């Protein structure tokens, strides 16, 4: 059984890696303090949260939740769970970064 401190350290490592990666590819994201989800801004893409989520799924094979489902304040954001392995998170960031490179900035 994994100790609580070990588990918390693992999620902290994932959170830091993922949030830094999102910021590096141009999706501004503040580091969450107590969840397993990142909520980056997609404003730089010029797309709605639903448009971006669909494009991400279809072109990069990365599933996220469009922010609009959390209310009007969520539009312009996506939600991504970082409760995944570091390998999977790094792969997602790579795929998302490739998509961001081909998108036209606003």
N, C-alpha and C positions, 0 to 999 in steps of 0.2 A: 504494500500500500504506500502511495506517495504521501509524504509529509505535507502538511498544509503550507509551511514556509517554502518548501521546494516547489509546490504547485503555484503559489503566488509569484515566486521568482520567475517561473517559466512564463506565466501570462504577462508579467511585466516586461520580460525580454521580447515577447511577441508584439506587445503593444508598441514599445519603443521602435522596434524594427519596422513595423507596418506603418506607423504614423510618419516616421522619417522618410520611408519610401514613397508614401503618398505625396508628401510635400516636395520631394525630389522630382517627381514626374509632373508636377504642376497642379496637383489637387490639394489646395490648402486645407489642412486639418489640424485642429487643436487636439492635444493629447487628452483622451478621456481619463477620468480619475477613478471610476469604479464600475466599469461595464466591460463587456467583451466585444464591443462594437466601436468602430470608427465611423464618423459622420462627416466625411470631407465635402467641401464645397466643389461644385462642378461649374460654377459661374463662368470660369474661363473658357468653357467649351461652347457657350452660347446655346446649349440644348436644355430642354426641360429635363427634369429628373427621370421621367419615364422614357424619353427619347434616348438619353444617355445609357440608362440601364439596359434597354433593348439592344442598343448598338454594342455595348460591352458584352452582352450575352452572345449575340449573333457573330460578332467579329473577333472577339478575344476569348470567348468561351469562359467568361467570368460572371458569376451570378451575384447580383447585389439587389437590395431593395430600394426602389425609387423613394426619395424623401417625401414626396407629396402624400404618400399613404399615412404619414404621421401628422398631417394637417397642413394648413397653408404655410406655416413657418418652416416646414421641411422642404418646400420646393427650392430647387437650386442645390440640393444635397443628395447624397446616396448614403445608404447604411451598409456596412460590410462587417461581418463577424470575423474577428481575428482569433476565434477559438478553433484554430486549425494548426497543423504542424508548421514549423518554420519553413520547411521545404515547400509546402503548398502556398504559404504566404509569399515567399520569394518568387515562386512561379506566377502567382496572380499579379504581383507588382510588375514583373517583366512583361507579361501580356498586356496589362493596363498601360504601361509605359509605351509599348509599341503602338498601341492604338492612339494614345495622346500625341505621338509624333506625327501621325498622318492626319490628325484633325486640324482644322483651321482655327487659330485663336481669334477671339472676338476683339 
